[in-house]
Amino acid sequence: MFPDAEQIIIEIGYGGGEHLALEAGRHPETGYIGCEVFTGGIGKMVQTIAAEGLSNIRLFTDDALKLLMELPDASVDEVYLLYPDPWPKTRHHKRRFVSPTTLGELARVIRPGGVFHFASDIEDYANWTLAHVVRAPEFRFAPEKPGGWHEPYPGWEATRYEQKARREGRLISFYFSFTRV
Ligand SMILES: C[S@@+](CC[C@H](N)C(=O)[O-])C[C@H]1O[C@@H](n2cnc3c(N)ncnc32)[C@H](O)[C@@H]1O
């Protein structure tokens, strides 16, 4: 898929694709796999790839869990899950992307030393994710300082959903990075 890529990075649920296109343009030596099920987002991404001549992006147009399940062990350097659907109602929590099953697959496909990034403006989903990750011994959460998880990733530009959260008054986000031990 990427015979010459120095790294492989996956973005799950890229939405409008702003972060995926920005990162792929910044790092042409890295291979990016974007996963999205929303047809409008896929179409926009295809247009962006053509318009910007991005040759280092491949698109997976089905449930990202299916992609993870097909990938070999320790074959990916980083995975981004940015502003995933929050499913706020308790009876819908089981639809959240972060689960023991997906964390197990992420732990399997991310190489030791690789990173799983999770960002959200929804505190309940951030707590949910931490509660699941602490039960997954394959991942280490070691922030440099208390509250450092409110500082965006280096080079960060707000995604469409982050901009929407800010417009709606949710000004604090969580930017977690979990290292595969
Ligand atoms: C709330 S939007 C966030 C989009 C973008 N990351 C952003 O920050 O603007 C979540 C996206 O994840 C996609 N999505 C949800 N479940 C998915 C899955 N299992 N596999 C791939 N994409 C998924 C949805 O279609 C939607 O576009």
The ligand as an SDF file (V2000), in Angstrom:
LIG
                    3D

 27 29  0  0  0  0  0  0  0  0999 V2000
  -18.2920   14.0570   15.2350 C   0  0  0  0  0  0  0  0  0  0  0  0
  -17.5660   13.6780   13.6750 S   0  0  0  0  0  0  0  0  0  0  0  0
  -15.9100   14.3630   13.8030 C   0  0  0  0  0  0  0  0  0  0  0  0
  -15.2610   14.5910   12.4630 C   0  0  0  0  0  0  0  0  0  0  0  0
  -13.8310   15.1500   12.5020 C   0  0  0  0  0  0  0  0  0  0  0  0
  -12.9280   14.2250   13.1480 N   0  0  0  0  0  0  0  0  0  0  0  0
  -13.7710   16.4960   13.1720 C   0  0  0  0  0  0  0  0  0  0  0  0
  -13.1950   16.6040   14.2750 O   0  0  0  0  0  0  0  0  0  0  0  0
  -14.2990   17.4590   12.6060 O   0  0  0  0  0  0  0  0  0  0  0  0
  -17.2560   11.9360   13.8080 C   0  0  0  0  0  0  0  0  0  0  0  0
  -17.0270   11.2550   12.4670 C   0  0  0  0  0  0  0  0  0  0  0  0
  -16.6880    9.8890   12.6740 O   0  0  0  0  0  0  0  0  0  0  0  0
  -17.2860    9.1130   11.6540 C   0  0  0  0  0  0  0  0  0  0  0  0
  -17.4030    7.7360   12.1780 N   0  0  0  0  0  0  0  0  0  0  0  0
  -18.1880    7.3270   13.1910 C   0  0  0  0  0  0  0  0  0  0  0  0
  -18.0170    6.0220   13.4230 N   0  0  0  0  0  0  0  0  0  0  0  0
  -17.0780    5.5970   12.5340 C   0  0  0  0  0  0  0  0  0  0  0  0
  -16.4850    4.3300   12.2770 C   0  0  0  0  0  0  0  0  0  0  0  0
  -16.8160    3.2560   13.0080 N   0  0  0  0  0  0  0  0  0  0  0  0
  -15.5640    4.2240   11.2930 N   0  0  0  0  0  0  0  0  0  0  0  0
  -15.2340    5.3290   10.5660 C   0  0  0  0  0  0  0  0  0  0  0  0
  -15.7670    6.5560   10.7580 N   0  0  0  0  0  0  0  0  0  0  0  0
  -16.6830    6.6830   11.7290 C   0  0  0  0  0  0  0  0  0  0  0  0
  -18.6120    9.7960   11.3980 C   0  0  0  0  0  0  0  0  0  0  0  0
  -19.1350    9.4970   10.1120 O   0  0  0  0  0  0  0  0  0  0  0  0
  -18.2370   11.2690   11.5440 C   0  0  0  0  0  0  0  0  0  0  0  0
  -17.8830   11.8470   10.3120 O   0  0  0  0  0  0  0  0  0  0  0  0
  1  2  1  0
  2  3  1  0
  2 10  1  0
  3  4  1  0
  4  5  1  0
  5  6  1  0
  5  7  1  0
  7  8  2  0
  7  9  1  0
 10 11  1  0
 11 12  1  0
 11 26  1  0
 12 13  1  0
 13 14  1  0
 13 24  1  0
 14 15  1  0
 14 23  1  0
 15 16  2  0
 16 17  1  0
 17 18  1  0
 17 23  2  0
 18 19  1  0
 18 20  2  0
 20 21  1  0
 21 22  2  0
 22 23  1  0
 24 25  1  0
 24 26  1  0
 26 27  1  0
M  CHG  2   2   1   9  -1
M  END
$$$$
